[in-house]
Amino acid sequence: MDNWLKWLVAFTCLVLILGVGRVVWSDRSTADRETFVRDRVEQARRCRERLSTIAAGRLSADDTQVITDCALQGHISNEDVTKTGRDLNRRLGG
């Protein structure tokens, strides 16, 4: 076989291997990104649920830490916390 043909076969194999690697890497990155988004949505749901529980008057010893973490991670806003505080205050007769 001519030398140039050997190089062409080797180059084609290399391109094929790199192409398959790129597809696998891309699929993995997409899956990681989707998992990250799904986890963030679930955490935000749990934070809102915790605020609702607090507003209903069912308090827990770790409420302050959990709500602080939720706010720092951007799952809830300061306005959400303020509204929950007002709702709780009204419920407790204050």
For each residue, the residues with C-beta under 8 A, 3 or more apart:
1: 5 6
2: 5 6
3: 6 7
4: 7 8
5: 1 2 8 9
6: 1 2 3 9 10
7: 3 4 10 11
8: 4 5 11 12
9: 5 6 12 13
10: 6 7 13 14
11: 7 8 14 15
12: 8 9 15 16
13: 9 10 16 17
14: 10 11 17 18
15: 11 12 18 19
16: 12 13 19 20
17: 13 14 20 21
18: 14 15 21 22
19: 15 16 22 23
20: 16 17 23 24
21: 17 18 24 25
22: 18 19 25 26
23: 19 20 26 27
24: 20 21 27 28
25: 21 22 28 29
26: 22 23 29 30
27: 23 24 30 31
28: 24 25 31 32
29: 25 26 32 33
30: 26 27 33 34
31: 27 28 34 35
32: 28 29 35 36
33: 29 30 36 37
34: 30 31 37 38
35: 31 32 38 39
36: 32 33 39 40
37: 33 34 40 41
38: 34 35 41 42
39: 35 36 42 43
40: 36 37 43 44 75
41: 37 38 44 45
42: 38 39 45 46
43: 39 40 46 47 70 73 75
44: 40 41 47 48 70 75 76
45: 41 42 48 49
46: 42 43 49 50
47: 43 44 50 51 66 67 70 75 76
48: 44 45 51 52 75 76 80
49: 45 46 52 53
50: 46 47 53 54 63 66 67 70
51: 47 48 54 55 67 76 80 81 84
52: 48 49 55 56
53: 49 50 56 58 60
54: 50 51 57 58 59 63 67 84 88
55: 51 52 83 84 87 88 91
56: 52 53 91
57: 54 88 91 92
58: 53 54
59: 54 63
60: 53 63 66
61:
62: 65 66
63: 50 54 59 60 66 67
64: 67 68
65: 62 68 69
66: 47 50 60 62 63 69 70
67: 47 50 51 54 63 64 70 71 76 81
68: 64 65 71 72
69: 65 66 72 73
70: 43 44 47 50 66 67 73 75 76
71: 67 68 74 75 76 77 78 81
72: 68 69
73: 43 69 70
74: 71
75: 40 43 44 47 48 70 71
76: 44 47 48 51 67 70 71 80 81
77: 71 80 81
78: 71 81 82
79: 82 83
80: 48 51 76 77 83 84
81: 51 67 71 76 77 78 84 85
82: 78 79 85 86
83: 55 79 80 86 87
84: 51 54 55 80 81 87 88
85: 81 82 88 89
86: 82 83 89 90
87: 55 83 84 90 91
88: 54 55 57 84 85 91 92
89: 85 86 92 94
90: 86 87 93 94
91: 55 56 57 87 88
92: 57 88 89
93: 90
94: 89 90
